[in-house]
Amino acid sequence: MRPPNGAADPIKPSHELLGEMLLRAGKPADAAVAFDACLLRMPNRARSLHGSATALAAAGQRERAQERWAALQSFWKGAALTPPAFAR
């Protein structure tokens, strides 16, 4: 068998992990920036979209949070997703 081509697909991108840690530390604005960086590298990644929506809502950016949640829902049509409080 020949070796795989291309870059490795990380289990969890570093910016996503940073965003999660910043959310836990109570820094949602910084977390939103980290999730945005992750989404630039890995567009439409579900966990990053969810984290970004959560961080943006906690930072008071309700409209952007709803946009991220809508993007996540568009990829998961038919799934039983429970929207966070900001998306209801």
C-alpha positions in Angstrom: 0.0 0.0 0.0 1.2 3.5 -0.8 1.3 6.1 1.9 -1.6 8.6 2.2 -1.4 11.8 0.3 -2.0 15.3 1.6 -2.0 16.9 5.0 -3.1 15.0 8.1 -6.7 15.6 9.2 -6.5 16.6 12.9 -9.0 15.2 15.3 -9.4 18.6 16.8 -7.9 21.7 15.2 -5.8 23.8 17.6 -7.9 26.9 17.1 -11.1 25.0 17.9 -9.5 23.7 21.1 -8.4 27.2 22.0 -11.9 28.5 21.4 -13.4 25.9 23.7 -10.9 26.7 26.5 -11.5 30.4 26.1 -15.3 29.8 26.4 -14.7 27.8 29.6 -12.5 30.6 30.9 -15.3 33.2 30.4 -13.7 35.0 27.4 -16.4 34.6 24.7 -15.1 37.4 22.5 -11.6 35.9 22.3 -13.2 32.4 21.8 -15.2 33.8 18.8 -11.9 35.0 17.2 -10.3 31.5 17.7 -13.3 29.8 16.2 -13.3 32.2 13.2 -9.6 31.3 12.6 -10.5 27.6 12.7 -13.4 28.2 10.2 -10.9 29.9 7.8 -8.8 26.8 7.8 -11.6 24.3 7.9 -14.7 25.9 6.5 -18.1 24.6 7.7 -16.7 22.4 10.4 -19.7 21.5 12.5 -18.0 21.7 16.0 -16.4 25.1 15.1 -19.7 26.5 13.8 -21.4 25.4 17.0 -18.6 26.8 19.1 -18.6 30.1 17.2 -22.4 30.5 17.5 -22.1 29.8 21.3 -19.2 32.2 21.7 -20.8 35.0 19.6 -24.1 34.7 21.6 -22.2 34.9 24.9 -20.3 37.9 23.6 -23.6 39.7 22.7 -23.4 39.3 19.0 -26.8 37.7 18.6 -27.2 38.3 14.8 -23.9 36.7 13.9 -24.6 33.8 16.3 -27.9 33.1 14.5 -26.1 33.2 11.2 -23.6 30.5 12.4 -26.4 28.4 13.8 -28.4 28.7 10.5 -25.3 27.5 8.6 -24.9 24.6 10.9 -28.6 23.6 10.5 -28.3 23.8 6.8 -25.7 21.0 6.8 -27.7 18.9 9.2 -31.1 19.0 7.6 -33.5 16.5 9.2 -31.3 16.1 12.3 -32.9 16.6 15.7 -30.7 19.6 16.7 -31.6 21.4 19.8 -30.9 25.1 19.2 -29.3 27.1 22.0 -31.3 29.8 23.6 -30.0 32.5 21.2 -31.4 30.7 18.2 -34.9 30.1 19.4 
